[in-house]
Amino acid sequence: MVKVPHVNQLFSWDCGLACVLMALTTIGVNDCSIENLAEFCCTTSIWTVDLAYLLQKFSVRFSYYTVTFGANPNYSGETYYKEQLPNDLVRVDTLFKKAVEAGINIGCRSISGEEISCWILSGKYIAIALVDQYKLSQSWMEDVIIPGFQGNDVGYTGHYVVICGYDSETDEFEIRDPASSREHDRVSSKCLEEARKSFGTDEDLLLISLEESRKPNYSVL
């Protein structure tokens, strides 16, 4: 397990920023706050590609995996996306198109749980994953802030967590959940896979390298 400090999100929309801050702190960037990251994003509708550009700003070495290049128009019927998607389509698609020029490595493929466990077990990586918060959080619902969750409402709710450890004996992943009151959480590989591959996530994953984690041109922003 990699020692990753737990950071709580401040609002319902900034879980991804909290995860980026956890990653930055882990690799030694200690002069940034979640408020700074929010200013860089200039939006409260945070997509994984926004997080990728944040990591790029801090010259972090990472790879971005997704099964959909750009914003998926098929999500227009999902309650979670319905309000923001029409406004986000052009912005997000533009960010994807400019990603190559920006030096962001995007791999369009599905990542298996076995691949993630091997990466994490190597001690060389941590990951930021987009999950369905409800599917991930069923075992600790009472301790988790789930915006908009009421009773039996099981609609998709996008949420970001940091994956930082794996126990091969129990087949559980150690995660940092910015919405959880606990600093340490564990989740079964089956539960994580269901949450990570839920309709709405595009299986988005940011794999962050801890070896020479910052590129030579790193500078404090």
SVG drawing of the C-alpha trace seen along z (x, -y; Angstrom):
<svg xmlns="http://www.w3.org/2000/svg" viewBox="-36 -30 50 45">
<polyline fill="none" stroke="black" stroke-width="0.4" points="0.0,0.0 1.2,-3.5 0.7,-6.1 -1.8,-8.5 -3.1,-11.3 -6.9,-11.5 -8.5,-14.7 -12.2,-15.4 -14.2,-17.0 -15.7,-20.4 -18.8,-20.3 -20.8,-17.7 -18.9,-18.4 -15.2,-18.5 -14.4,-14.9 -12.1,-14.7 -10.2,-17.8 -9.8,-16.2 -8.4,-13.1 -5.9,-15.1 -4.8,-16.9 -4.2,-13.5 -2.1,-12.4 -0.1,-15.7 0.6,-15.5 1.7,-11.9 4.4,-12.8 5.6,-15.8 3.6,-18.8 2.6,-20.4 1.9,-24.0 -1.5,-23.5 -5.0,-23.5 -8.4,-22.2 -9.4,-25.9 -6.3,-26.4 -7.3,-23.4 -10.9,-24.7 -9.6,-28.0 -7.5,-26.2 -10.6,-24.3 -13.0,-27.3 -16.0,-24.9 -18.0,-22.9 -18.8,-20.2 -15.6,-18.2 -14.8,-15.5 -11.8,-13.1 -10.2,-15.0 -10.2,-18.1 -8.3,-16.2 -5.9,-15.1 -5.1,-18.7 -4.6,-19.5 -2.1,-16.7 -0.4,-18.0 -0.2,-21.5 1.9,-20.0 4.0,-18.0 2.9,-14.7 3.7,-11.5 0.4,-9.6 -1.6,-7.7 -5.3,-8.3 -7.5,-5.3 -11.1,-5.5 -13.4,-3.5 -14.8,-6.7 -12.8,-9.5 -14.7,-12.6 -18.1,-13.2 -20.5,-10.4 -23.8,-11.7 -25.5,-8.5 -25.5,-9.8 -28.0,-12.6 -30.9,-10.5 -29.1,-10.0 -30.3,-12.3 -26.8,-12.8 -25.7,-14.2 -28.9,-15.7 -28.4,-19.2 -24.7,-19.8 -24.1,-17.5 -25.5,-19.9 -23.1,-22.6 -20.2,-20.3 -20.2,-18.4 -18.2,-21.0 -15.9,-21.9 -15.0,-18.3 -14.6,-17.2 -12.3,-20.2 -10.1,-19.2 -9.8,-15.7 -8.8,-16.9 -6.1,-19.2 -4.9,-16.5 -2.3,-15.1 -0.8,-18.6 -0.7,-19.0 1.3,-15.8 -1.5,-13.9 -1.4,-10.2 -4.9,-8.8 -5.4,-5.1 -8.8,-4.1 -9.3,-0.7 -10.9,1.1 -8.6,1.8 -9.1,5.0 -9.1,5.4 -6.1,7.7 -4.1,5.0 -4.9,2.5 -4.0,5.0 -0.6,5.6 0.1,1.9 -0.8,1.2 1.2,4.2 4.3,3.0 4.3,0.0 5.0,-2.3 1.5,-3.6 -1.7,-4.9 -4.8,-5.5 -7.8,-7.9 -10.9,-6.1 -14.4,-7.3 -17.0,-5.1 -20.7,-4.9 -20.8,-6.2 -23.9,-4.2 -22.5,-0.9 -19.2,-1.5 -20.6,-2.8 -23.4,-0.3 -21.3,1.2 -20.7,-2.1 -23.7,-4.2 -24.2,-5.7 -20.7,-7.3 -20.7,-8.7 -22.0,-11.9 -24.0,-11.0 -25.4,-14.1 -29.0,-13.6 -29.3,-10.1 -32.6,-9.4 -34.0,-6.0 -34.0,-3.5 -32.8,-6.0 -30.1,-3.9 -29.5,-6.2 -25.9,-6.7 -23.9,-9.2 -20.3,-9.9 -17.6,-10.0 -13.8,-9.8 -11.7,-7.8 -8.0,-7.1 -6.8,-3.4 -3.6,-3.1 -3.3,0.5 -4.2,4.1 -4.4,7.1 -4.0,10.3 -5.1,12.5 -8.5,10.9 -8.8,9.6 -9.5,6.1 -8.4,2.7 -7.4,-0.1 -9.0,-3.3 -9.2,-6.9 -12.8,-8.2 -13.0,-12.0 -16.7,-11.6 -16.0,-9.2 -15.5,-10.1 -12.9,-7.4 -9.3,-8.0 -8.9,-4.4 -11.4,-2.3 -11.3,1.1 -13.5,2.5 -13.7,5.9 -12.3,6.2 -15.8,7.3 -17.5,4.3 -14.8,1.9 -15.2,3.5 -19.0,3.1 -18.7,-0.5 -15.8,-1.3 -17.5,0.3 -21.0,-1.1 -22.8,-2.8 -21.8,-6.5 -18.1,-6.0 -16.6,-5.3 -14.3,-3.2 -12.1,-6.3 -8.9,-5.7 -5.9,-8.0 -2.8,-5.9 -0.2,-8.0 3.5,-7.0 5.3,-7.4 8.7,-6.8 10.1,-10.1 6.6,-11.2 7.3,-14.8 8.6,-15.8 11.8,-17.9 9.9,-21.1 7.9,-21.0 7.4,-24.4 5.2,-25.7 2.1,-27.3"/>
</svg>
